[in-house]
Amino acid sequence: QLPGIALHNLYGPTEAAIDVTAWDCSGPNTPDSTPIGKPVANTRIYLLDAHQQP
């Protein structure tokens, strides 16, 4: 850990080269696996299964 440095995980599809979700990983209670985060400002995400169902 680097004191005074904020670390963020940004996630997005590589074919679009954009960020879709973001998560601030610099908090004191970090999980074992890194979540993809929440939608970035003014966006929505839909997580679908292999059958295009929520």
C-alpha distance matrix in Angstrom:
0.0 3.8 6.4 9.2 8.3 9.6 9.3 12.7 14.6 18.1 21.0 24.5 27.4 27.4 31.1 30.7 27.6 26.6 23.8 25.2 22.4 19.0 16.3 13.5 10.5 8.3 10.5 10.4 12.8 11.7 14.5 15.0 16.2 15.1 18.0 19.7 19.8 22.7 25.3 24.6 27.0 30.7 30.4 31.1 30.1 32.4 31.2 34.2 35.1 37.1 40.2 38.8 38.8 36.1
3.8 0.0 3.8 6.4 5.6 8.3 9.0 12.8 15.4 18.5 21.8 25.1 28.1 28.0 31.6 30.9 27.6 26.4 23.8 25.6 23.1 19.5 17.2 14.0 11.9 9.2 11.8 12.3 15.3 14.4 17.6 18.3 19.2 17.6 20.1 21.3 21.0 23.6 25.8 24.6 26.7 30.4 30.5 31.6 31.1 33.6 32.8 35.9 37.2 39.2 42.2 40.5 40.6 37.9
6.4 3.8 0.0 3.8 5.6 8.5 10.6 14.3 17.4 20.4 23.9 27.3 30.5 30.6 34.2 33.1 29.9 28.3 25.5 27.1 24.4 20.7 18.2 14.7 13.1 9.6 11.4 11.8 15.3 15.4 18.9 20.3 21.4 19.7 21.8 23.1 22.2 24.4 26.6 25.3 26.9 30.7 31.2 32.5 32.3 35.0 34.4 37.7 39.2 41.4 44.3 42.4 42.3 39.4
9.2 6.4 3.8 0.0 3.8 6.7 9.8 13.2 16.7 19.3 22.9 26.2 29.6 29.9 33.2 31.8 28.5 26.7 23.9 25.5 23.0 19.2 17.1 13.5 12.9 9.4 11.4 12.7 16.2 16.3 20.0 21.8 22.4 20.2 21.8 22.6 21.3 23.0 24.9 23.2 24.4 28.2 29.0 30.6 30.8 33.8 33.6 37.0 38.8 41.2 43.8 41.7 41.6 38.6
8.3 5.6 5.6 3.8 0.0 3.8 6.5 9.9 13.4 15.9 19.5 22.7 26.0 26.1 29.5 28.1 24.9 23.2 20.5 22.3 19.9 16.3 14.5 11.1 10.5 7.7 10.7 12.8 15.7 15.0 18.4 20.0 20.1 17.6 19.2 19.6 18.6 20.5 22.3 20.5 22.1 25.9 26.4 28.0 28.0 31.0 30.7 34.1 35.8 38.0 40.8 38.7 38.8 36.0
9.6 8.3 8.5 6.7 3.8 0.0 3.8 6.6 10.3 12.7 16.3 19.6 23.1 23.6 26.9 25.4 22.4 20.4 17.4 18.8 16.3 12.6 10.8 7.4 7.6 5.4 8.6 11.5 13.9 13.0 16.2 18.1 17.8 14.9 16.0 16.3 15.0 16.7 18.5 16.9 18.6 22.3 22.8 24.3 24.3 27.3 27.1 30.6 32.5 34.8 37.4 35.2 35.2 32.3
9.3 9.0 10.6 9.8 6.5 3.8 0.0 3.8 6.9 9.8 13.3 16.7 20.0 20.5 23.9 22.8 19.8 18.1 15.1 16.6 14.1 10.5 8.7 6.1 5.4 5.1 8.8 11.7 13.3 11.4 14.0 15.5 14.7 11.7 13.1 13.2 12.7 15.0 16.9 15.7 18.1 21.7 21.5 22.7 22.2 24.9 24.4 27.7 29.4 31.6 34.3 32.3 32.5 29.8
12.7 12.8 14.3 13.2 9.9 6.6 3.8 0.0 3.8 6.3 9.8 13.2 16.7 17.6 20.9 19.5 16.9 14.8 11.6 12.8 10.3 6.8 5.5 4.5 5.3 7.1 10.0 13.4 14.0 11.8 13.8 15.3 13.8 10.2 10.7 10.1 9.4 11.6 13.2 12.1 14.8 18.4 17.9 19.0 18.4 21.2 20.9 24.3 26.1 28.3 31.0 28.8 29.0 26.3
14.6 15.4 17.4 16.7 13.4 10.3 6.9 3.8 0.0 3.8 6.6 10.2 13.5 14.5 18.0 17.0 14.7 13.0 9.8 10.7 8.2 5.6 5.2 6.4 6.6 9.7 12.1 15.1 14.9 11.9 12.9 13.9 11.5 7.8 8.1 6.9 7.5 10.4 11.9 11.6 15.0 18.1 16.8 17.4 16.2 18.7 17.9 21.1 22.8 24.8 27.5 25.5 25.9 23.5
18.1 18.5 20.4 19.3 15.9 12.7 9.8 6.3 3.8 0.0 3.8 6.9 10.5 11.7 14.9 13.5 11.2 9.2 6.0 7.3 5.8 4.5 6.6 8.9 10.1 13.0 15.4 18.6 18.2 15.4 16.1 17.1 14.2 10.5 9.8 7.1 7.7 9.6 9.9 9.2 12.7 15.5 14.0 14.9 13.8 16.5 16.3 19.4 21.4 23.3 25.8 23.5 24.2 22.1
21.0 21.8 23.9 22.9 19.5 16.3 13.3 9.8 6.6 3.8 0.0 3.8 7.1 9.0 12.1 11.1 9.7 8.1 5.4 5.8 5.2 6.3 8.7 11.8 12.7 16.0 18.0 21.0 20.0 17.0 16.8 17.4 14.0 10.7 9.4 6.0 7.8 9.6 9.4 9.8 13.5 15.6 13.3 13.5 11.6 13.8 13.3 16.1 18.0 19.6 22.2 20.0 21.0 19.1
24.5 25.1 27.3 26.2 22.7 19.6 16.7 13.2 10.2 6.9 3.8 0.0 3.8 6.3 8.7 7.6 6.9 5.6 4.5 4.8 6.6 9.0 12.0 15.2 16.5 19.7 21.7 24.7 23.7 20.7 20.3 20.7 17.2 14.2 12.5 8.9 10.6 11.4 10.1 10.4 13.8 15.1 12.4 12.6 10.7 12.7 12.6 14.9 17.0 18.2 20.6 18.2 19.7 18.4
27.4 28.1 30.5 29.6 26.0 23.1 20.0 16.7 13.5 10.5 7.1 3.8 0.0 3.8 5.5 5.6 6.3 6.8 7.7 7.8 10.1 12.8 15.6 18.9 19.8 23.1 25.1 28.0 26.8 23.7 22.8 22.8 19.1 16.6 15.1 11.6 13.9 14.6 13.1 13.7 16.8 17.5 14.5 14.3 12.0 13.1 12.8 14.2 15.9 16.3 18.8 16.6 18.7 18.1
27.4 28.0 30.6 29.9 26.1 23.6 20.5 17.6 14.5 11.7 9.0 6.3 3.8 0.0 3.8 5.4 5.0 7.5 9.2 10.7 12.9 14.9 17.7 20.4 21.1 24.1 26.6 29.4 28.5 25.2 24.5 24.1 20.5 18.0 17.3 14.1 16.5 17.7 16.3 16.3 19.4 20.3 17.6 17.9 15.7 16.9 16.4 17.5 18.8 18.8 21.4 19.5 22.0 21.7
31.1 31.6 34.2 33.2 29.5 26.9 23.9 20.9 18.0 14.9 12.1 8.7 5.5 3.8 0.0 3.8 5.8 8.5 11.2 12.3 15.2 17.7 20.7 23.6 24.5 27.6 30.0 32.9 31.9 28.7 27.9 27.5 23.9 21.5 20.4 17.0 19.3 19.8 17.9 17.9 20.6 20.8 18.0 18.3 16.4 17.2 17.2 17.7 19.1 18.6 20.7 18.8 21.7 21.9
30.7 30.9 33.1 31.8 28.1 25.4 22.8 19.5 17.0 13.5 11.1 7.6 5.6 5.4 3.8 0.0 3.8 5.5 8.7 9.9 13.2 15.8 19.2 22.1 23.5 26.5 28.8 32.0 31.2 28.2 27.8 27.9 24.3 21.5 20.0 16.4 17.9 17.9 15.5 15.1 17.4 17.5 15.0 15.8 14.5 16.0 16.7 17.8 19.9 20.0 21.8 19.3 21.8 21.6
27.6 27.6 29.9 28.5 24.9 22.4 19.8 16.9 14.7 11.2 9.7 6.9 6.3 5.0 5.8 3.8 0.0 3.8 7.0 9.6 12.4 14.2 17.5 19.9 21.2 23.9 26.5 29.7 29.3 26.3 26.3 26.4 23.0 20.0 19.0 15.5 17.0 17.5 15.4 14.4 16.8 17.7 15.7 17.0 15.9 17.9 18.4 20.0 22.0 22.4 24.5 22.1 24.4 23.8
26.6 26.4 28.3 26.7 23.2 20.4 18.1 14.8 13.0 9.2 8.1 5.6 6.8 7.5 8.5 5.5 3.8 0.0 3.8 6.4 9.5 11.3 14.9 17.4 19.3 21.9 24.2 27.6 27.2 24.5 24.7 25.4 22.1 18.8 17.3 13.7 14.4 14.4 12.0 10.7 13.0 14.0 12.2 13.8 13.3 15.9 16.8 19.0 21.5 22.5 24.4 21.6 23.4 22.3
23.8 23.8 25.5 23.9 20.5 17.4 15.1 11.6 9.8 6.0 5.4 4.5 7.7 9.2 11.2 8.7 7.0 3.8 0.0 3.8 6.0 7.5 11.1 13.8 15.8 18.5 20.6 24.1 23.6 21.0 21.4 22.4 19.2 15.7 14.1 10.5 10.9 10.9 9.0 7.6 10.6 12.3 10.6 12.1 11.5 14.5 15.3 18.1 20.7 22.2 24.3 21.4 22.7 21.0
25.2 25.6 27.1 25.5 22.3 18.8 16.6 12.8 10.7 7.3 5.8 4.8 7.8 10.7 12.3 9.9 9.6 6.4 3.8 0.0 3.8 7.0 10.6 13.8 16.1 19.1 20.6 24.0 23.0 20.6 20.6 21.9 18.6 15.3 12.8 9.1 9.0 8.3 5.9 5.8 9.1 10.3 7.8 8.5 7.8 10.9 12.0 15.0 17.9 19.8 21.5 18.5 19.4 17.5
22.4 23.1 24.4 23.0 19.9 16.3 14.1 10.3 8.2 5.8 5.2 6.6 10.1 12.9 15.2 13.2 12.4 9.5 6.0 3.8 0.0 3.8 7.0 10.5 12.8 15.9 17.1 20.3 19.3 17.0 17.1 18.7 15.6 12.2 9.6 6.2 5.3 5.0 4.3 5.2 9.0 11.1 9.0 9.2 8.3 11.3 11.9 15.3 18.0 20.4 22.3 19.6 19.9 17.4
19.0 19.5 20.7 19.2 16.3 12.6 10.5 6.8 5.6 4.5 6.3 9.0 12.8 14.9 17.7 15.8 14.2 11.3 7.5 7.0 3.8 0.0 3.8 6.9 9.4 12.2 13.6 17.1 16.5 14.3 15.1 17.0 14.5 10.8 8.9 6.4 4.7 5.6 6.5 6.2 9.6 12.7 11.5 12.2 11.7 14.8 15.0 18.6 21.0 23.5 25.6 23.0 23.1 20.4
16.3 17.2 18.2 17.1 14.5 10.8 8.7 5.5 5.2 6.6 8.7 12.0 15.6 17.7 20.7 19.2 17.5 14.9 11.1 10.6 7.0 3.8 0.0 3.8 6.0 9.1 10.1 13.4 12.7 10.7 11.8 14.1 12.1 8.5 7.0 6.4 4.2 6.5 9.1 9.3 12.3 15.5 14.6 14.8 14.2 16.8 16.5 20.1 22.1 24.8 27.1 24.8 24.5 21.6
13.5 14.0 14.7 13.5 11.1 7.4 6.1 4.5 6.4 8.9 11.8 15.2 18.9 20.4 23.6 22.1 19.9 17.4 13.8 13.8 10.5 6.9 3.8 0.0 3.8 5.7 6.9 10.6 10.9 9.4 11.7 14.3 13.2 9.9 9.6 9.9 7.9 9.7 12.3 11.8 14.1 17.7 17.4 18.1 17.8 20.5 20.2 23.8 25.8 28.5 30.8 28.6 28.2 25.2
10.5 11.9 13.1 12.9 10.5 7.6 5.4 5.3 6.6 10.1 12.7 16.5 19.8 21.1 24.5 23.5 21.2 19.3 15.8 16.1 12.8 9.4 6.0 3.8 0.0 3.8 5.6 8.5 8.7 6.5 9.0 11.2 10.6 7.8 9.0 10.3 9.5 12.3 15.1 15.1 17.7 21.2 20.5 20.9 20.0 22.3 21.4 24.8 26.2 28.7 31.4 29.6 29.2 26.3
8.3 9.2 9.6 9.4 7.7 5.4 5.1 7.1 9.7 13.0 16.0 19.7 23.1 24.1 27.6 26.5 23.9 21.9 18.5 19.1 15.9 12.2 9.1 5.7 3.8 0.0 3.8 6.7 8.6 7.7 11.1 13.4 13.6 11.3 12.7 14.0 12.8 15.2 17.9 17.4 19.5 23.2 23.0 23.7 23.2 25.7 25.0 28.4 30.0 32.5 35.2 33.3 32.9 29.9
10.5 11.8 11.4 11.4 10.7 8.6 8.8 10.0 12.1 15.4 18.0 21.7 25.1 26.6 30.0 28.8 26.5 24.2 20.6 20.6 17.1 13.6 10.1 6.9 5.6 3.8 0.0 3.8 5.6 6.3 10.0 13.0 13.8 12.0 12.9 14.9 13.2 15.2 18.4 18.3 20.2 23.7 23.7 24.0 23.6 25.9 25.2 28.6 30.1 33.0 35.4 33.6 32.7 29.5
10.4 12.3 11.8 12.7 12.8 11.5 11.7 13.4 15.1 18.6 21.0 24.7 28.0 29.4 32.9 32.0 29.7 27.6 24.1 24.0 20.3 17.1 13.4 10.6 8.5 6.7 3.8 0.0 3.8 6.0 9.6 12.4 14.2 13.4 14.8 17.4 16.1 18.3 21.6 21.9 23.8 27.3 27.1 27.1 26.5 28.5 27.4 30.7 31.9 34.7 37.3 35.7 34.7 31.4
12.8 15.3 15.3 16.2 15.7 13.9 13.3 14.0 14.9 18.2 20.0 23.7 26.8 28.5 31.9 31.2 29.3 27.2 23.6 23.0 19.3 16.5 12.7 10.9 8.7 8.6 5.6 3.8 0.0 3.8 6.5 9.7 11.7 11.4 12.5 15.6 14.5 16.8 20.4 21.4 23.5 26.7 26.1 25.6 24.7 26.3 24.9 28.0 29.0 31.9 34.4 33.0 31.8 28.5
11.7 14.4 15.4 16.3 15.0 13.0 11.4 11.8 11.9 15.4 17.0 20.7 23.7 25.2 28.7 28.2 26.3 24.5 21.0 20.6 17.0 14.3 10.7 9.4 6.5 7.7 6.3 6.0 3.8 0.0 3.8 6.8 8.2 7.8 9.6 12.7 12.3 15.3 18.8 19.8 22.5 25.6 24.6 24.1 22.7 24.3 22.7 25.7 26.5 29.1 31.9 30.6 29.7 26.7
14.5 17.6 18.9 20.0 18.4 16.2 14.0 13.8 12.9 16.1 16.8 20.3 22.8 24.5 27.9 27.8 26.3 24.7 21.4 20.6 17.1 15.1 11.8 11.7 9.0 11.1 10.0 9.6 6.5 3.8 0.0 3.8 5.4 6.5 8.2 11.8 12.2 15.3 18.9 20.5 23.5 26.3 24.8 23.7 21.9 22.9 20.7 23.4 23.8 26.4 29.2 28.3 27.2 24.4
15.0 18.3 20.3 21.8 20.0 18.1 15.5 15.3 13.9 17.1 17.4 20.7 22.8 24.1 27.5 27.9 26.4 25.4 22.4 21.9 18.7 17.0 14.1 14.3 11.2 13.4 13.0 12.4 9.7 6.8 3.8 0.0 3.8 6.7 9.3 12.9 14.2 17.7 21.0 22.7 25.9 28.7 26.9 25.7 23.4 24.1 21.5 23.8 23.7 25.8 28.9 28.4 27.6 25.1
16.2 19.2 21.4 22.4 20.1 17.8 14.7 13.8 11.5 14.2 14.0 17.2 19.1 20.5 23.9 24.3 23.0 22.1 19.2 18.6 15.6 14.5 12.1 13.2 10.6 13.6 13.8 14.2 11.7 8.2 5.4 3.8 0.0 3.8 6.4 9.6 11.6 15.2 18.2 20.1 23.5 26.1 24.0 22.7 20.2 20.8 18.2 20.4 20.4 22.5 25.6 25.0 24.5 22.2
15.1 17.6 19.7 20.2 17.6 14.9 11.7 10.2 7.8 10.5 10.7 14.2 16.6 18.0 21.5 21.5 20.0 18.8 15.7 15.3 12.2 10.8 8.5 9.9 7.8 11.3 12.0 13.4 11.4 7.8 6.5 6.7 3.8 0.0 3.8 6.6 8.4 12.2 15.1 16.6 20.0 22.7 20.8 19.9 17.7 18.9 16.8 19.5 20.1 22.3 25.4 24.2 23.9 21.5
18.0 20.1 21.8 21.8 19.2 16.0 13.1 10.7 8.1 9.8 9.4 12.5 15.1 17.3 20.4 20.0 19.0 17.3 14.1 12.8 9.6 8.9 7.0 9.6 9.0 12.7 12.9 14.8 12.5 9.6 8.2 9.3 6.4 3.8 0.0 3.8 5.3 8.9 11.9 13.9 17.3 19.7 17.6 16.4 14.2 15.4 13.5 16.5 17.5 20.1 22.8 21.3 20.8 18.1
19.7 21.3 23.1 22.6 19.6 16.3 13.2 10.1 6.9 7.1 6.0 8.9 11.6 14.1 17.0 16.4 15.5 13.7 10.5 9.1 6.2 6.4 6.4 9.9 10.3 14.0 14.9 17.4 15.6 12.7 11.8 12.9 9.6 6.6 3.8 0.0 3.8 7.0 9.1 11.0 14.7 16.9 14.5 13.6 11.3 12.9 11.5 14.6 16.2 18.7 21.3 19.4 19.3 16.8
19.8 21.0 22.2 21.3 18.6 15.0 12.7 9.4 7.5 7.7 7.8 10.6 13.9 16.5 19.3 17.9 17.0 14.4 10.9 9.0 5.3 4.7 4.2 7.9 9.5 12.8 13.2 16.1 14.5 12.3 12.2 14.2 11.6 8.4 5.3 3.8 0.0 3.8 6.8 8.8 12.0 14.5 12.7 12.0 10.7 12.9 12.4 16.0 18.1 21.0 23.1 20.8 20.3 17.4
22.7 23.6 24.4 23.0 20.5 16.7 15.0 11.6 10.4 9.6 9.6 11.4 14.6 17.7 19.8 17.9 17.5 14.4 10.9 8.3 5.0 5.6 6.5 9.7 12.3 15.2 15.2 18.3 16.8 15.3 15.3 17.7 15.2 12.2 8.9 7.0 3.8 0.0 3.8 6.4 9.1 11.2 9.6 8.9 8.5 11.2 11.7 15.5 18.3 21.3 22.9 20.2 19.5 16.4
25.3 25.8 26.6 24.9 22.3 18.5 16.9 13.2 11.9 9.9 9.4 10.1 13.1 16.3 17.9 15.5 15.4 12.0 9.0 5.9 4.3 6.5 9.1 12.3 15.1 17.9 18.4 21.6 20.4 18.8 18.9 21.0 18.2 15.1 11.9 9.1 6.8 3.8 0.0 3.8 6.5 8.0 5.9 5.9 6.3 9.8 11.4 15.0 18.2 21.0 22.3 19.2 18.9 16.1
24.6 24.6 25.3 23.2 20.5 16.9 15.7 12.1 11.6 9.2 9.8 10.4 13.7 16.3 17.9 15.1 14.4 10.7 7.6 5.8 5.2 6.2 9.3 11.8 15.1 17.4 18.3 21.9 21.4 19.8 20.5 22.7 20.1 16.6 13.9 11.0 8.8 6.4 3.8 0.0 3.8 6.5 5.9 7.9 9.3 13.0 14.8 18.3 21.5 24.1 25.4 22.2 22.3 19.6
27.0 26.7 26.9 24.4 22.1 18.6 18.1 14.8 15.0 12.7 13.5 13.8 16.8 19.4 20.6 17.4 16.8 13.0 10.6 9.1 9.0 9.6 12.3 14.1 17.7 19.5 20.2 23.8 23.5 22.5 23.5 25.9 23.5 20.0 17.3 14.7 12.0 9.1 6.5 3.8 0.0 3.8 5.6 8.6 11.2 14.9 17.3 20.7 24.2 26.8 27.7 24.3 24.2 21.5
30.7 30.4 30.7 28.2 25.9 22.3 21.7 18.4 18.1 15.5 15.6 15.1 17.5 20.3 20.8 17.5 17.7 14.0 12.3 10.3 11.1 12.7 15.5 17.7 21.2 23.2 23.7 27.3 26.7 25.6 26.3 28.7 26.1 22.7 19.7 16.9 14.5 11.2 8.0 6.5 3.8 0.0 3.8 7.2 10.5 13.9 17.0 20.0 23.7 26.3 26.7 23.1 23.0 20.6
30.4 30.5 31.2 29.0 26.4 22.8 21.5 17.9 16.8 14.0 13.3 12.4 14.5 17.6 18.0 15.0 15.7 12.2 10.6 7.8 9.0 11.5 14.6 17.4 20.5 23.0 23.7 27.1 26.1 24.6 24.8 26.9 24.0 20.8 17.6 14.5 12.7 9.6 5.9 5.9 5.6 3.8 0.0 3.8 6.9 10.3 13.3 16.3 20.0 22.5 23.0 19.4 19.5 17.2
31.1 31.6 32.5 30.6 28.0 24.3 22.7 19.0 17.4 14.9 13.5 12.6 14.3 17.9 18.3 15.8 17.0 13.8 12.1 8.5 9.2 12.2 14.8 18.1 20.9 23.7 24.0 27.1 25.6 24.1 23.7 25.7 22.7 19.9 16.4 13.6 12.0 8.9 5.9 7.9 8.6 7.2 3.8 0.0 3.8 6.8 10.1 13.0 16.7 19.4 19.7 16.2 15.9 13.5
30.1 31.1 32.3 30.8 28.0 24.3 22.2 18.4 16.2 13.8 11.6 10.7 12.0 15.7 16.4 14.5 15.9 13.3 11.5 7.8 8.3 11.7 14.2 17.8 20.0 23.2 23.6 26.5 24.7 22.7 21.9 23.4 20.2 17.7 14.2 11.3 10.7 8.5 6.3 9.3 11.2 10.5 6.9 3.8 0.0 3.8 6.5 9.6 13.2 15.9 16.6 13.2 13.1 10.7
32.4 33.6 35.0 33.8 31.0 27.3 24.9 21.2 18.7 16.5 13.8 12.7 13.1 16.9 17.2 16.0 17.9 15.9 14.5 10.9 11.3 14.8 16.8 20.5 22.3 25.7 25.9 28.5 26.3 24.3 22.9 24.1 20.8 18.9 15.4 12.9 12.9 11.2 9.8 13.0 14.9 13.9 10.3 6.8 3.8 0.0 3.8 6.2 10.0 12.8 13.1 9.7 9.3 7.1
31.2 32.8 34.4 33.6 30.7 27.1 24.4 20.9 17.9 16.3 13.3 12.6 12.8 16.4 17.2 16.7 18.4 16.8 15.3 12.0 11.9 15.0 16.5 20.2 21.4 25.0 25.2 27.4 24.9 22.7 20.7 21.5 18.2 16.8 13.5 11.5 12.4 11.7 11.4 14.8 17.3 17.0 13.3 10.1 6.5 3.8 0.0 3.8 7.0 10.2 11.2 8.6 8.1 5.8
34.2 35.9 37.7 37.0 34.1 30.6 27.7 24.3 21.1 19.4 16.1 14.9 14.2 17.5 17.7 17.8 20.0 19.0 18.1 15.0 15.3 18.6 20.1 23.8 24.8 28.4 28.6 30.7 28.0 25.7 23.4 23.8 20.4 19.5 16.5 14.6 16.0 15.5 15.0 18.3 20.7 20.0 16.3 13.0 9.6 6.2 3.8 0.0 3.8 6.8 7.4 5.0 4.9 4.5
35.1 37.2 39.2 38.8 35.8 32.5 29.4 26.1 22.8 21.4 18.0 17.0 15.9 18.8 19.1 19.9 22.0 21.5 20.7 17.9 18.0 21.0 22.1 25.8 26.2 30.0 30.1 31.9 29.0 26.5 23.8 23.7 20.4 20.1 17.5 16.2 18.1 18.3 18.2 21.5 24.2 23.7 20.0 16.7 13.2 10.0 7.0 3.8 0.0 3.8 5.4 5.3 5.3 6.3
37.1 39.2 41.4 41.2 38.0 34.8 31.6 28.3 24.8 23.3 19.6 18.2 16.3 18.8 18.6 20.0 22.4 22.5 22.2 19.8 20.4 23.5 24.8 28.5 28.7 32.5 33.0 34.7 31.9 29.1 26.4 25.8 22.5 22.3 20.1 18.7 21.0 21.3 21.0 24.1 26.8 26.3 22.5 19.4 15.9 12.8 10.2 6.8 3.8 0.0 3.8 5.6 7.4 9.6
40.2 42.2 44.3 43.8 40.8 37.4 34.3 31.0 27.5 25.8 22.2 20.6 18.8 21.4 20.7 21.8 24.5 24.4 24.3 21.5 22.3 25.6 27.1 30.8 31.4 35.2 35.4 37.3 34.4 31.9 29.2 28.9 25.6 25.4 22.8 21.3 23.1 22.9 22.3 25.4 27.7 26.7 23.0 19.7 16.6 13.1 11.2 7.4 5.4 3.8 0.0 3.8 5.4 8.8
38.8 40.5 42.4 41.7 38.7 35.2 32.3 28.8 25.5 23.5 20.0 18.2 16.6 19.5 18.8 19.3 22.1 21.6 21.4 18.5 19.6 23.0 24.8 28.6 29.6 33.3 33.6 35.7 33.0 30.6 28.3 28.4 25.0 24.2 21.3 19.4 20.8 20.2 19.2 22.2 24.3 23.1 19.4 16.2 13.2 9.7 8.6 5.0 5.3 5.6 3.8 0.0 3.8 6.8
38.8 40.6 42.3 41.6 38.8 35.2 32.5 29.0 25.9 24.2 21.0 19.7 18.7 22.0 21.7 21.8 24.4 23.4 22.7 19.4 19.9 23.1 24.5 28.2 29.2 32.9 32.7 34.7 31.8 29.7 27.2 27.6 24.5 23.9 20.8 19.3 20.3 19.5 18.9 22.3 24.2 23.0 19.5 15.9 13.1 9.3 8.1 4.9 5.3 7.4 5.4 3.8 0.0 3.8
36.1 37.9 39.4 38.6 36.0 32.3 29.8 26.3 23.5 22.1 19.1 18.4 18.1 21.7 21.9 21.6 23.8 22.3 21.0 17.5 17.4 20.4 21.6 25.2 26.3 29.9 29.5 31.4 28.5 26.7 24.4 25.1 22.2 21.5 18.1 16.8 17.4 16.4 16.1 19.6 21.5 20.6 17.2 13.5 10.7 7.1 5.8 4.5 6.3 9.6 8.8 6.8 3.8 0.0
